[in-house]
Amino acid sequence: MLSDNQEIVEAAIRGRVKQYETAYNAGDADAVAAIYAVDGTHTYALGFTHRGRFEIAEGLRALLSGPLKGTRITIKPLHIRALSPEVAVEEACFSLAGLKDASGNELPPINGLCLSVYQHRSQEWFAAAVQCMVASQGEASTDAPNGRMADASAVPGNERNHGPR
């Protein structure tokens, strides 16, 4: 029965989220990408999508050595639902700290939300599709790790008023 499996699914996906945090904060793009299905996608709050594990790794490598260098992410799963024995959905909030402006001054953390679809394959859960967003200027969420959303327009090069993840 699906409900009997819910706790197992939640624990496994929370473990994947922790792996993501650890790998991201270590700057390990390959370890982050390994959490995704081979054909997985990640749509960033900046409005672009990496498709497939290889492109996710390459894109993260560029971001982590460029505009996101030295940033740290915290992710808090808010709700995880097993839709079937092979598919689950995770709603989470994130906070990205350590962004710097063009002068090297640290910017306030960017807080946002993500919706992730996981697939159970080969005895593991893999992120099949992740979509992230941040609130527009002036919007707030008490579900964010620090209870507020930062203005995403503060991100260097962020003309669209979106933030990373």
C-alpha positions in Angstrom: 0.0 0.0 0.0 1.3 3.5 -0.9 0.7 5.0 2.6 2.8 2.2 4.2 5.7 3.3 1.9 5.4 7.1 2.5 7.8 7.3 5.4 10.4 5.3 3.5 10.0 7.6 0.4 10.2 10.7 2.6 13.4 9.5 4.3 15.0 8.6 1.0 14.2 12.0 -0.7 15.3 13.9 2.4 18.6 12.0 2.1 18.9 13.1 -1.6 18.3 16.7 -0.6 21.0 16.5 2.0 23.3 15.0 -0.6 22.5 17.9 -2.9 23.3 20.4 -0.2 26.6 18.8 0.7 27.7 18.4 -2.9 26.7 22.0 -3.9 28.4 23.5 -0.8 31.5 21.5 -1.7 31.4 22.9 -5.2 31.1 19.3 -6.6 29.0 19.7 -9.8 29.4 16.0 -10.7 28.1 14.9 -7.3 25.1 17.2 -7.6 24.4 16.0 -11.2 24.5 12.4 -10.0 21.3 13.0 -8.0 19.4 13.6 -11.3 18.0 11.0 -13.6 20.2 10.6 -16.7 17.5 12.5 -18.6 16.6 14.8 -15.7 16.0 18.5 -16.1 16.6 21.5 -13.8 14.9 24.8 -14.6 16.7 27.5 -12.7 14.9 30.6 -11.2 17.0 32.6 -13.7 14.8 31.1 -16.4 17.1 28.6 -18.2 17.0 24.8 -18.2 19.8 22.2 -18.1 18.6 19.0 -19.7 20.3 15.7 -18.9 22.8 14.8 -16.2 25.8 15.8 -18.4 24.4 19.3 -19.2 23.5 19.7 -15.5 27.0 18.9 -14.5 28.6 21.2 -17.1 26.2 24.0 -16.3 26.8 23.8 -12.6 30.6 23.6 -13.1 30.4 26.9 -15.0 28.1 28.5 -12.4 30.1 27.3 -9.4 33.3 28.7 -10.9 31.7 31.9 -12.0 28.7 33.9 -10.6 27.9 31.3 -7.9 31.5 30.7 -6.7 31.6 30.4 -3.0 27.8 30.4 -2.5 26.2 28.1 0.0 22.7 26.6 -0.3 20.3 25.4 2.4 17.3 23.4 1.4 14.3 22.7 3.6 11.8 20.1 2.3 8.3 21.3 3.1 6.2 18.5 1.8 7.0 15.1 0.1 4.3 13.0 -1.4 4.6 9.5 -3.0 2.3 9.5 -6.0 3.1 5.9 -6.8 5.8 3.4 -5.8 8.0 4.9 -8.6 7.1 8.7 -8.5 7.2 11.3 -5.7 6.9 15.1 -5.5 8.9 17.3 -3.2 8.1 20.9 -2.4 11.0 22.7 -0.8 12.3 26.2 0.1 15.9 27.2 -0.4 18.2 29.9 0.7 21.3 30.8 -1.3 23.9 32.8 0.6 27.3 34.2 -0.4 26.4 36.0 -3.7 28.6 39.0 -4.3 28.0 42.2 -6.3 30.4 43.5 -8.9 32.4 45.2 -6.2 32.8 42.0 -4.2 30.3 43.0 -1.5 28.2 40.2 -0.2 24.5 40.4 -1.1 21.6 39.3 1.1 20.6 35.7 0.7 18.2 34.7 -2.1 15.3 32.6 -0.9 13.0 30.7 -3.1 10.8 27.6 -3.7 11.4 24.5 -5.7 9.1 21.7 -7.0 10.9 18.5 -7.7 9.6 15.2 -9.3 11.6 12.1 -8.3 11.7 8.7 -10.0 12.6 5.5 -8.3 15.1 3.7 -10.5 17.6 1.0 -9.7 16.8 1.0 -6.0 17.4 4.8 -5.7 15.4 8.0 -6.1 16.6 10.4 -8.8 15.4 14.0 -9.6 13.6 13.7 -12.9 12.5 17.4 -13.0 13.3 20.3 -10.8 11.8 23.8 -11.2 12.7 26.7 -8.9 11.5 30.3 -8.4 11.9 33.2 -6.1 9.2 35.7 -5.2 9.0 39.1 -6.9 10.2 42.1 -5.0 8.0 42.8 -2.1 6.6 39.2 -1.8 7.5 37.1 1.2 7.1 33.6 2.5 7.2 32.3 6.0 8.2 28.9 4.6 11.6 30.3 3.6 14.4 29.1 5.9 14.8 32.5 7.5 11.1 33.4 7.1 11.6 36.0 4.3 12.4 36.3 0.6 15.2 38.5 -0.5 14.9 40.8 -3.6 16.2 38.6 -6.4 16.9 41.7 -8.5 20.1 42.1 -6.4 21.7 39.1 -8.2 24.3 40.4 -10.6 23.1 40.0 -14.2 19.6 39.2 -13.0 17.5 41.5 -15.2 14.5 39.2 -15.0 14.1 39.5 -11.2 14.7 35.8 -10.6 17.3 34.0 -8.4 19.4 30.9 -8.7 19.0 27.3 -7.7 
